Amino acid sequence: MNSGKEELEKQQEQIKIFFEVEERFLKVELDQVKNKKELESKKKQDIESTQKKYSDLETQRNTELENKKRDLERNQSSVTSQAEGILHETKKAFESAKNWLEGLGLEDISSNKSLSINPPPDIDKLNSDLIISYMNRSKASALQSQQDLENGGKQLFSWRARHKLIKTIIIVSISFSILILMISMQISRANKPKPPTITKVSPAMSSTAGGTEITITGKGFKAAPAPTVTIGGNPASGVKVTAKTTLKATVPAGVAGPADIVVTNAKAKVRSLPFKGFSYYEDVTVASSKPDVTTAPPEGIKAPTKIRITFNQDIDPTSVVIKVTSTDGAEVAGTTAQDTTDTKTFTFTPTKHFKSGDYTVTVSGAKGMSAGNVMATDYTMSFKVKGLGKH
């Protein structure tokens, strides 16, 4: 009788211990869920804050580009207006000189082929060949006038010869003024630094941790001093020009998503337009696992019916390999499947119940759906199944 009572009390004590352990596991799981939600909320806030900073920088950069563009347009308009004004005043001076010479009572100067009048050309058609040809004709006209005066002596030094000499001096002066104007405009254009351009970036993706070396292809890269490169607004390191059309740089850490690349020549301080073909991806990592071995008691845990692995992003369902081995190295038979409601979570279900003992779980091959990147290193965890209870 007493033996039966003691056995009953012993069973009651075991049941009590069992429920206490279950209660402890439930409390730990609730704490994990709460901590996970807090971490996700903080991570979301950090991402939103970073995206806002990036958006503000992009807006500021676009505003600066628009202001510089307007300044350039105003400068070009001013130069064009000045050139047109000079040409207009030159034509007026030429017409005044022509009218003054004709007012002296001589025949129409424009019909006298010997005078070789060469009115200023249209500024839109000016180039170096036209200017040289125009100056040569004016020079020949001046030499002809000088020869007429020398051959004719005082008798030929009449109003007609004077008119030819005056007209030639006016034409040469006008031609020289136009030549100086054109040379000044060409020198101004030649001295203006051109910004670099980007046509290709390889590879076009990097993890958010950075560290990837990329090759930027384009033109206008200046080697000395080395240009600066920003990716998503952050400066790249190890920038070096390897050829006139290529440079290399090491990607800084960034935020998942597209990131503009800008190259700035250090000496001239001119930068390229933003290159839009680059983006960051998030490394594939295991976010959580169940059973949670970090809170397991020393004597071990109750034999789990499934092992759950949750990643930090959506995973290709055919890529994940979950392997479970016992202490003696024997592989536990089972199946791996993606959760039907959560594409980040995968479960391993053993064919038979776990026996008491130590086990190691290895997760490998997980491939992200968005970027196609595979997890860099295998994930491992170990757990112990306690001997309480038979299966």
PyMOL commands that set and color helices and strands:
alter all, ss='L'
color gray80, all
select helices_A, chain A and resi 2-102+109-111+113-115+123-125+128-156+159-191+293-295
alter helices_A, ss='H'
color red, helices_A
select strands_A, chain A and resi 197-202+205-207+213-219+228-231+234-235+237-243+246-250+257-258+261-265+270-271+279-281+286-290+307-311+321-326+334-338+345-350+357-364+379-385
alter strands_A, ss='S'
color yellow, strands_A
deselect
rebuild
show_as cartoon
